[in-house]
Amino acid sequence: MEKQKKAGYTFQTLQLKPDEEGEVVATLIEKKATSPSKKSLLYLHGFNDYFFQEHFAKWANGQGLNFYALELRKYGRSILPHQKPNDFHDIREYFEEIDRAVAIIREEEKNEKLVLVGHSTGGLIAALYAHDHRNDSPGDAVILNSPFFEFNVPVVLKKTFLPLMAALAGTFPGLSSPVGLDKGYGYSLHKSHFGEWDYDLKLKPDAGFKIHTSWIKGIYTAQKELQKGLDIACPVLVMHSARSVKPGNYKPEMQDADAVLNVNDIERYSHVIGENVETVSFEGGLHDLLLSKKPVREKVLRKLEAFLKEKGII
């Protein structure tokens, strides 16, 4: 496993089992707490995303947590030239790299506490991972930041378009979807448009990468499983914005609301994933709450601190 150090972070390439496109890797990013610690946090990014939220790593270190971020296969620094970026077929494909990351954090680096944090698609993945591993307790708590529990499309599309795309994936997994990501949310984030964040637009483009039927099927199938009910054993905190704004082209309201998902869907399905689940909303929060305006994200971090203290993690 190749390791590189840069600006206080360690970047480790995880070689995974090849798939139908060939070689597959994931990237584990690490930033240790200032003082020796046996407590850790593992962050899973969202769709059309990668790890650049360094203020979150700094906060985690300040709480005495060793910080880790996992860039999943075909995302961010893990994208290889021969791959369809962000594409997958089955949500459990990602469990291979999460297992590897957890083994490194727990077994090699001897962390005794582990908090799993997932944003958006990463939240969907984290929820199903915690459910599947409920008997071997890889995490002591799960935190979901605007998890992708349901597609934010009209009901008619949920009943027609999504099942059709999922069915087509069986025969035509590489077929491009006629719809994709809207630019508005990206415009609300990046400093070259209307936001405050400076990240690599090659790894996180405003309109995202091309979406294929395989991706739609993978997400759709995972969501249907979650919506039937999960049994996450450890404490769960689900966080989301207080309101949503319709996706599309940029509008100023996108600076104070979730411009990707319907927060009502998040709230509804939060109640079926386990017996020990707390939900909280934040007025003025963006889809990625950690990228909200400073006063909002400070409230988010204070809530995270209170939750972790209550659960005996920090």
C-alpha positions as CSV (number, residue, x, y, z in Angstrom):
1,M,0.0,0.0,0.0
2,E,1.5,3.2,-1.2
3,K,1.7,6.1,1.4
4,Q,2.5,9.8,0.8
5,K,2.6,12.7,3.3
6,K,1.5,16.2,2.4
7,A,0.6,19.2,4.5
8,G,0.1,17.2,7.7
9,Y,-1.9,14.4,6.0
10,T,-1.0,10.9,5.1
11,F,-2.5,9.5,1.9
12,Q,-2.6,5.7,1.5
13,T,-3.6,3.9,-1.7
14,L,-5.6,0.8,-1.0
15,Q,-5.4,-1.8,-3.8
16,L,-8.8,-3.5,-4.2
17,K,-10.1,-6.4,-6.2
18,P,-10.4,-5.6,-10.0
19,D,-13.8,-5.2,-11.5
20,E,-15.2,-5.3,-15.0
21,E,-13.3,-2.1,-15.8
22,G,-10.0,-3.4,-14.5
23,E,-7.8,-2.1,-11.6
24,V,-9.6,-0.5,-8.6
25,V,-8.2,1.6,-5.8
26,A,-9.5,3.6,-2.8
27,T,-7.6,6.3,-0.9
28,L,-7.4,6.5,2.9
29,I,-6.5,9.9,4.2
30,E,-5.2,10.4,7.8
31,K,-4.5,13.3,10.1
32,K,-3.6,12.3,13.7
33,A,-4.7,14.2,16.7
34,T,-2.1,16.5,18.2
35,S,-1.8,14.4,21.4
36,P,-1.7,10.5,21.3
37,S,-5.2,9.2,21.1
38,K,-7.0,5.9,20.7
39,K,-10.2,7.5,19.4
40,S,-11.0,8.0,15.8
41,L,-13.4,9.3,13.1
42,L,-13.8,7.9,9.6
43,Y,-15.5,10.2,7.1
44,L,-17.3,9.0,3.9
45,H,-17.9,11.7,1.3
46,G,-21.0,12.1,-0.9
47,F,-21.8,11.8,-4.6
48,N,-19.7,13.9,-7.0
49,D,-17.4,14.6,-4.0
50,Y,-14.1,13.9,-2.4
51,F,-12.4,15.0,0.9
52,F,-11.4,18.7,1.0
53,Q,-13.2,19.7,4.2
54,E,-10.0,20.3,6.2
55,H,-11.8,22.4,8.8
56,F,-13.7,19.2,9.8
57,A,-10.4,17.3,10.2
58,K,-9.0,20.1,12.3
59,W,-12.2,20.1,14.5
60,A,-11.9,16.3,14.9
61,N,-8.3,16.6,15.9
62,G,-9.3,19.3,18.4
63,Q,-11.7,16.8,20.0
64,G,-8.9,14.3,20.5
65,L,-9.9,12.2,17.5
66,N,-7.6,10.7,14.9
67,F,-9.2,11.8,11.6
68,Y,-9.6,9.5,8.6
69,A,-11.4,10.1,5.3
70,L,-12.0,7.4,2.8
71,E,-12.2,8.4,-0.9
72,L,-14.2,5.5,-2.4
73,R,-13.4,3.7,-5.6
74,K,-13.8,5.9,-8.7
75,Y,-14.1,9.1,-6.6
76,G,-11.7,11.9,-6.1
77,R,-8.0,10.8,-5.8
78,S,-9.2,7.2,-6.4
79,I,-10.4,7.8,-10.0
80,L,-8.2,5.9,-12.5
81,P,-8.0,6.8,-16.2
82,H,-9.9,3.7,-17.5
83,Q,-12.9,4.2,-15.1
84,K,-16.3,5.8,-15.3
85,P,-16.0,8.3,-12.4
86,N,-18.4,7.8,-9.5
87,D,-20.0,4.7,-11.1
88,F,-20.9,1.4,-9.3
89,H,-23.4,-1.4,-9.5
90,D,-24.1,-2.6,-6.0
91,I,-23.8,-0.5,-2.8
92,R,-21.9,-3.3,-1.1
93,E,-19.0,-3.0,-3.5
94,Y,-17.9,-0.1,-1.3
95,F,-17.8,-2.4,1.8
96,E,-14.4,-3.8,0.7
97,E,-12.6,-0.5,1.1
98,I,-14.5,0.3,4.3
99,D,-13.5,-3.0,5.7
100,R,-9.9,-2.3,4.8
101,A,-10.0,1.2,6.4
102,V,-11.7,-0.1,9.6
103,A,-9.0,-2.8,9.8
104,I,-6.2,-0.3,9.5
105,I,-7.8,2.1,12.0
106,R,-8.8,-0.6,14.6
107,E,-6.2,-3.3,14.2
108,E,-3.0,-1.7,12.8
109,E,-3.3,1.7,14.5
110,K,-5.0,0.4,17.6
111,N,-7.9,2.9,17.9
112,E,-10.3,1.7,20.5
113,K,-13.2,4.1,19.5
114,L,-14.4,4.7,16.0
115,V,-17.1,7.1,14.8
116,L,-18.4,6.5,11.2
117,V,-19.6,9.7,9.5
118,G,-21.3,9.7,6.1
119,H,-22.5,12.6,4.0
120,S,-25.3,12.2,1.3
121,T,-24.5,9.0,-0.7
122,G,-21.8,8.3,1.9
123,G,-24.6,8.4,4.5
124,L,-26.6,5.8,2.6
125,I,-23.5,3.6,2.4
126,A,-22.7,4.2,6.1
127,A,-26.2,3.2,7.2
128,L,-26.2,0.0,5.2
129,Y,-22.7,-0.8,6.3
130,A,-23.6,-0.3,10.0
131,H,-26.7,-2.5,9.5
132,D,-24.7,-5.3,7.9
133,H,-22.0,-5.2,10.6
134,R,-24.4,-4.7,13.6
135,N,-23.1,-7.9,15.2
136,D,-19.4,-7.1,14.9
137,S,-19.6,-3.5,15.9
138,P,-17.0,-1.8,13.7
139,G,-18.3,1.6,14.8
140,D,-19.2,3.0,18.3
141,A,-21.5,5.6,16.7
142,V,-22.8,6.7,13.3
143,I,-23.3,10.3,12.2
144,L,-25.2,10.9,9.0
145,N,-25.0,14.4,7.3
146,S,-28.0,14.8,4.9
147,P,-28.1,11.1,4.0
148,F,-29.3,10.1,0.5
149,F,-32.3,8.1,1.6
150,E,-34.6,9.0,-1.4
151,F,-34.3,10.5,-4.8
152,N,-35.5,14.1,-4.9
153,V,-37.7,13.8,-8.0
154,P,-41.5,14.0,-8.5
155,V,-43.6,11.0,-7.6
156,V,-44.4,10.2,-11.2
157,L,-40.6,9.8,-11.9
158,K,-40.2,7.6,-8.8
159,K,-42.8,5.3,-10.1
160,T,-41.8,5.3,-13.8
161,F,-38.3,6.7,-14.7
162,L,-36.3,5.2,-11.8
163,P,-37.7,1.6,-12.0
164,L,-37.2,1.8,-15.8
165,M,-33.5,3.0,-15.5
166,A,-32.9,0.3,-12.9
167,A,-34.4,-2.4,-15.1
168,L,-32.3,-1.2,-18.1
169,A,-29.2,-1.5,-16.0
170,G,-29.5,-5.3,-16.2
171,T,-28.9,-5.3,-19.9
172,F,-27.3,-1.9,-20.5
173,P,-25.3,-0.9,-17.4
174,G,-23.2,1.7,-19.3
175,L,-26.2,3.5,-20.7
176,S,-26.1,7.2,-20.0
177,S,-29.0,8.7,-18.1
178,P,-30.9,11.5,-19.9
179,V,-30.8,13.5,-16.6
180,G,-27.9,14.4,-14.4
181,L,-26.8,16.7,-11.6
182,D,-27.9,20.4,-11.7
183,K,-25.2,23.1,-11.5
184,G,-27.0,25.2,-8.9
185,Y,-25.7,23.5,-5.8
186,G,-22.1,23.5,-7.1
187,Y,-22.4,27.2,-7.9
188,S,-23.6,27.8,-4.3
189,L,-20.4,26.2,-2.9
190,H,-17.4,27.1,-5.1
191,K,-15.7,30.5,-4.6
192,S,-15.4,30.9,-8.4
193,H,-19.2,31.4,-8.4
194,F,-21.2,32.3,-5.3
195,G,-19.6,30.2,-2.5
196,E,-16.7,30.3,-0.2
197,W,-15.0,27.0,-0.9
198,D,-12.0,26.3,-3.1
199,Y,-11.8,22.7,-4.2
200,D,-10.7,20.9,-7.4
201,L,-13.4,21.2,-10.0
202,K,-11.8,18.3,-11.9
203,L,-12.7,16.0,-9.0
204,K,-15.9,17.7,-8.1
205,P,-17.3,19.4,-11.2
206,D,-20.4,21.7,-10.9
207,A,-22.6,19.5,-13.0
208,G,-21.0,16.2,-11.8
209,F,-19.8,13.4,-14.0
210,K,-22.0,11.5,-16.4
211,I,-24.6,9.2,-14.6
212,H,-25.2,5.7,-15.9
213,T,-28.1,3.3,-15.4
214,S,-25.8,1.1,-13.3
215,W,-25.5,4.0,-10.8
216,I,-29.2,4.6,-10.7
217,K,-29.9,0.9,-10.1
218,G,-27.3,0.7,-7.3
219,I,-28.7,3.7,-5.5
220,Y,-32.4,2.8,-6.1
221,T,-31.9,-0.7,-4.8
222,A,-30.0,0.4,-1.7
223,Q,-32.7,3.0,-0.9
224,K,-35.5,0.5,-1.2
225,E,-33.7,-1.8,1.2
226,L,-33.2,1.0,3.7
227,Q,-36.8,2.2,3.4
228,K,-38.0,-1.3,4.5
229,G,-36.1,-0.8,7.8
230,L,-32.6,-1.4,9.1
231,D,-31.3,-2.5,12.5
232,I,-28.3,-0.3,13.3
233,A,-27.2,-1.3,16.8
234,C,-25.0,1.7,17.8
235,P,-26.2,5.2,18.5
236,V,-27.0,7.2,15.3
237,L,-27.2,11.0,14.8
238,V,-29.0,12.1,11.6
239,M,-28.6,15.8,10.7
240,H,-30.2,17.8,7.9
241,S,-31.1,21.3,6.9
242,A,-34.4,22.7,8.1
243,R,-35.7,23.2,4.6
244,S,-35.1,22.3,1.0
245,V,-35.1,24.4,-2.2
246,K,-35.9,23.0,-5.6
247,P,-32.7,21.9,-7.5
248,G,-31.8,23.5,-10.8
249,N,-30.0,26.6,-11.8
250,Y,-28.4,28.8,-9.1
251,K,-30.7,31.0,-7.0
252,P,-29.8,32.9,-3.8
253,E,-32.1,30.6,-1.7
254,M,-29.5,27.8,-2.3
255,Q,-27.2,29.5,0.3
256,D,-29.6,28.7,3.1
257,A,-31.3,25.4,2.3
258,D,-30.7,21.9,0.9
259,A,-30.5,22.2,-2.9
260,V,-30.1,18.5,-3.5
261,L,-32.4,16.4,-1.3
262,N,-35.9,16.8,0.2
263,V,-35.3,17.1,3.9
264,N,-38.8,15.6,4.6
265,D,-37.5,12.3,3.1
266,I,-34.5,12.3,5.3
267,E,-36.6,13.0,8.4
268,R,-39.2,10.2,7.5
269,Y,-36.7,7.4,6.8
270,S,-34.5,8.3,9.8
271,H,-37.0,6.6,12.0
272,V,-36.7,3.2,10.3
273,I,-32.9,2.7,10.5
274,G,-32.5,1.7,14.2
275,E,-33.8,2.0,17.7
276,N,-31.3,4.5,19.0
277,V,-31.6,7.4,16.4
278,E,-31.6,11.1,17.1
279,T,-32.5,13.6,14.3
280,V,-31.7,17.3,14.3
281,S,-32.3,20.0,11.7
282,F,-30.4,23.3,11.2
283,E,-31.9,26.5,10.0
284,G,-29.8,27.9,7.1
285,G,-28.0,24.6,6.5
286,L,-26.7,23.5,3.1
287,H,-26.9,20.0,1.7
288,D,-23.5,19.4,3.1
289,L,-24.0,21.0,6.6
290,L,-20.3,21.2,7.1
291,L,-20.1,23.7,4.1
292,S,-22.9,25.9,5.4
293,K,-22.2,29.5,6.4
294,K,-19.9,29.8,9.4
295,P,-22.6,30.4,12.1
296,V,-24.5,27.4,10.9
297,R,-21.6,25.0,10.6
298,E,-20.4,26.1,14.1
299,K,-23.8,25.0,15.4
300,V,-23.4,21.7,13.6
301,L,-20.0,21.1,15.2
302,R,-21.3,22.0,18.6
303,K,-24.0,19.4,18.1
304,L,-21.5,16.8,17.0
305,E,-19.4,17.5,20.1
306,A,-22.4,17.2,22.4
307,F,-23.5,13.9,20.8
308,L,-20.1,12.4,21.0
309,K,-19.7,13.4,24.7
310,E,-23.1,12.0,25.5
311,K,-22.3,8.7,23.9
312,G,-18.9,8.5,25.7
313,I,-16.8,8.8,22.6
314,I,-14.9,11.9,23.6
